[in-house]
Amino acid sequence: MARFKTYKIEKTPTDKFTEMVTISKKVKGEIVERKFIDEAKAKAWIEFGAAHKLINNGAKKVKGELGSIGIIADKAW
């Protein structure tokens, strides 16, 4: 078992996919698992999720800052 960021990565090979891995994370008391063909695909999915979260949070922060200084009147933008 390996760890990447906050996820556990375990090798779970099958006859068809010898490189298959399962990632798991505990979210709000429940364990969430997802399977990927290889470890590189799993790490790419984890990185995508982290980047997506940063982008969404950044957009909300910018909207709030523009609204607070009066550049935009409507926060629905």
N, C-alpha and C positions, 0 to 999 in steps of 0.2 A: 504494500500500500504506500502511495506517495501522497503528498499534500501539495496543492497549488492554490495560492491565495487562501480562500476559506473553504475550499472543496477537498474532499478525499477522492483520490483516483485509485481504483482497484482494477487489476487485470482480470477480465472475465472472458477468456477465449471460448469460441465455439468451433465446430468442425468447419464451418464456412468462413468465419471471420476469426482468424487466429490472433489478431492484434486487438480485438475488441476490449474496450474499457468501460467501466461504469463509474460515473461521478455521483457523489452524494453530498448533501448539505442539510443541516438541521435548520429549518425555518419555522419559527413560532411553534416549537414543540413537535413538529412533524418532520420526518426525514423525506427529502425530495431526491429521487434518483433519476438518472438519465443515462442512456447507453450511447456510445459512439464507436465508430469503426476503428479508430486508432487514437492514440494519446494526443497527437497534434490537432486533430479535429476537436477534441474535448477542450483543449487549452484555447483554441481559437474561439469556441463558443463562449467560454468563460470571459475572455478578453472583450468580446463583442458586447456581452451583457454589461460589463463594467463601463465601457466607453459609452454605450447607449444611456446609461444612468447619469453619467457625468454631463452628457450633452443636454439631456432633458432638464436636469437641475440647473445648469448654466443658463438656459433660456428663461426659466422662471425667475432666476436672480436678476438677469438683465431687465426683464419686464418690470420687476418691482423697483429697481433703481431708476429706470426712466420715468416711471410713474411718480416716484417720490420727489424727483427734481422738476417735474412739471413738463417734460418734453412730450409725453403722451398723456392724454386725458383719460382714455379708456383703458382699463387694465385687461380687457378681453382681447385687444390687439389683434 
